[in-house]
């Protein structure tokens, strides 16, 4: 049974996609340890053991038939013994960096971070395209917010066609789109 992975850079819309999947009826793997806050008022929907994937990917068995959030840098640590459907969230890098800097209350070289993220994402997507046990659907954060019904249809088709697309689209709150390029 396939595991649906929601991935991307931090602050790229992965929590939004997890919320859409949950609203649509897909079981999600989360422990709710990271609580909602001002930056993500609907919650992060993360699963703490994912952070240790490189050392211990044992949690993956629990994800069969579910959706789980895995930051892009940890995708390579997933065992080749499973089939994954990866929903890769893409967001304008300037927006992503601005959102991260706001959340972390820091400044720094946005240009260096942007170049690093662009390179990392390109390498990750090239690697994914070479893996027989990974299927990938790219979803643009902005498009998801501007046309949630269309995004819900794409994701539902990709995930097997059993989700409630109307409920998925209703889960999108455009007012939470605060960092815009």
C-alpha positions as CSV (number, residue, x, y, z in Angstrom):
1,X,0.0,0.0,0.0
2,X,1.4,3.4,-1.0
3,X,2.4,6.0,1.5
4,X,1.5,9.6,0.7
5,X,4.3,11.9,1.5
6,X,3.8,15.6,1.7
7,X,7.2,17.3,1.2
8,X,8.9,20.5,0.3
9,X,10.8,23.3,2.0
10,X,9.8,24.4,5.4
11,X,7.1,27.1,5.0
12,X,6.2,25.9,1.5
13,X,2.6,24.8,2.2
14,X,3.2,21.3,3.6
15,X,0.9,21.9,6.6
16,X,-1.8,23.3,4.3
17,X,-1.6,20.1,2.2
18,X,-1.8,17.9,5.2
19,X,-4.9,19.8,6.3
20,X,-6.5,19.3,2.9
21,X,-5.7,15.6,3.0
22,X,-7.2,15.2,6.5
23,X,-10.3,17.1,5.5
24,X,-10.7,15.0,2.5
25,X,-10.8,11.8,4.6
26,X,-7.2,10.5,4.3
27,X,-5.8,9.2,7.5
28,X,-2.7,11.1,8.5
29,X,0.3,10.1,10.6
30,X,0.8,12.8,13.2
31,X,1.5,13.0,16.9
32,X,0.4,16.6,17.4
33,X,3.5,17.3,19.5
34,X,4.1,20.6,17.7
35,X,1.1,22.7,18.6
36,X,-0.6,25.4,16.5
37,X,0.8,28.8,16.9
38,X,0.6,32.3,15.4
39,X,2.6,31.2,12.3
40,X,0.5,28.1,11.7
41,X,-2.8,28.5,13.6
42,X,-4.2,25.2,12.2
43,X,-1.3,23.1,13.3
44,X,1.8,21.6,11.7
45,X,0.6,18.0,11.5
46,X,4.0,16.5,11.9
47,X,5.2,13.2,13.3
48,X,8.3,13.5,15.5
49,X,10.0,10.2,14.5
50,X,10.3,11.5,10.9
51,X,13.1,13.8,12.0
52,X,15.2,10.7,12.8
53,X,14.6,9.0,9.5
54,X,18.2,8.8,8.5
55,X,19.1,6.9,11.7
56,X,15.8,5.0,12.2
57,X,13.2,4.8,9.4
58,X,11.2,2.2,11.4
59,X,8.2,4.6,11.6
60,X,7.5,4.1,7.9
61,X,5.6,0.9,8.5
62,X,3.0,2.9,10.5
63,X,2.5,5.2,7.5
64,X,1.1,2.6,5.1
65,X,-2.2,3.9,3.7
66,X,-1.7,7.3,5.4
67,X,-0.2,10.7,4.6
68,X,2.8,11.9,6.5
69,X,4.9,15.1,6.3
70,X,8.6,14.6,5.4
71,X,10.8,17.6,4.8
72,X,12.5,17.3,1.4
73,X,16.0,16.7,2.9
74,X,14.8,13.5,4.5
75,X,13.3,11.8,1.4
76,X,16.5,10.0,0.6
77,X,16.4,8.2,4.0
78,X,13.1,6.5,3.2
79,X,13.4,2.7,2.8
80,X,13.3,1.5,-0.8
81,X,11.0,-1.3,0.4
82,X,7.9,0.9,0.2
83,X,6.0,2.7,-2.6
84,X,5.6,6.5,-2.1
85,X,3.4,9.1,-3.6
86,X,5.1,12.4,-3.0
87,X,3.1,15.6,-3.1
88,X,5.9,18.1,-3.5
89,X,4.9,21.6,-2.4
90,X,6.5,24.5,-4.3
91,X,6.3,28.1,-3.2
92,X,8.0,31.1,-4.5
93,X,11.4,31.1,-2.8
94,X,11.3,34.7,-1.8
95,X,8.0,34.0,0.0
96,X,9.3,30.9,1.6
97,X,12.4,32.7,3.0
98,X,10.4,35.7,4.1
99,X,8.0,33.4,6.0
100,X,10.9,31.5,7.6
101,X,12.6,34.7,8.6
102,X,9.4,36.0,10.1
103,X,8.8,32.8,12.0
104,X,12.3,32.5,13.3
105,X,12.6,36.3,13.9
106,X,15.9,36.4,12.1
107,X,17.5,38.1,9.2
108,X,20.4,37.0,7.1
109,X,21.4,36.6,3.6
110,X,18.1,35.8,1.8
111,X,20.0,35.5,-1.5
112,X,22.4,32.8,-0.1
113,X,19.5,30.9,1.4
114,X,17.5,31.2,-1.9
115,X,20.5,29.8,-3.9
116,X,20.9,27.0,-1.4
117,X,17.2,26.0,-1.4
118,X,17.0,26.2,-5.2
119,X,20.0,23.9,-5.6
120,X,18.8,21.5,-2.9
121,X,15.3,21.3,-4.4
122,X,16.7,20.7,-7.9
123,X,18.9,17.9,-6.6
124,X,16.1,16.3,-4.7
125,X,13.7,16.4,-7.6
126,X,16.4,14.9,-9.9
127,X,16.9,12.1,-7.4
128,X,13.2,11.5,-7.0
129,X,12.8,11.2,-10.8
130,X,15.3,8.3,-10.8
131,X,13.5,6.3,-8.1
132,X,11.2,3.5,-9.2
133,X,9.3,3.5,-5.9
134,X,8.5,7.2,-5.9
135,X,5.7,9.0,-7.8
136,X,5.7,12.8,-7.6
137,X,3.0,15.4,-8.0
138,X,4.1,19.0,-7.9
139,X,1.6,21.5,-6.4
140,X,2.2,25.2,-6.4
141,X,1.3,26.8,-3.1
142,X,-0.1,29.9,-4.7
143,X,-2.3,27.9,-7.1
144,X,-3.5,25.8,-4.2
145,X,-4.7,29.0,-2.5
146,X,-6.1,30.6,-5.6
147,X,-7.9,27.6,-7.0
148,X,-8.3,25.0,-4.2
149,X,-10.9,23.0,-6.0
150,X,-8.5,22.3,-8.9
151,X,-5.6,21.5,-6.4
152,X,-8.0,19.1,-4.6
153,X,-8.9,17.4,-7.8
154,X,-5.2,16.9,-8.8
155,X,-4.3,15.6,-5.3
156,X,-7.3,13.3,-5.1
157,X,-6.6,11.8,-8.5
158,X,-2.9,11.3,-7.6
159,X,-3.8,9.8,-4.2
160,X,-6.2,7.2,-5.6
161,X,-9.5,9.0,-6.1
162,X,-11.2,8.3,-2.8
163,X,-11.0,11.7,-1.1
164,X,-13.7,14.3,-0.7
165,X,-12.5,17.1,-3.0
166,X,-15.1,19.6,-1.8
167,X,-14.0,19.2,1.9
168,X,-10.4,19.4,0.8
169,X,-11.0,22.7,-1.0
170,X,-13.0,24.0,2.0
171,X,-9.9,23.4,4.2
172,X,-8.0,26.1,2.4
173,X,-8.0,29.5,4.2
174,X,-6.6,32.2,1.9
175,X,-6.3,34.6,4.8
176,X,-3.4,32.6,6.1
177,X,-1.4,33.5,2.9
178,X,0.6,36.3,4.6
179,X,4.0,36.3,3.0
180,X,3.6,37.2,-0.7
181,X,6.3,38.0,-3.3
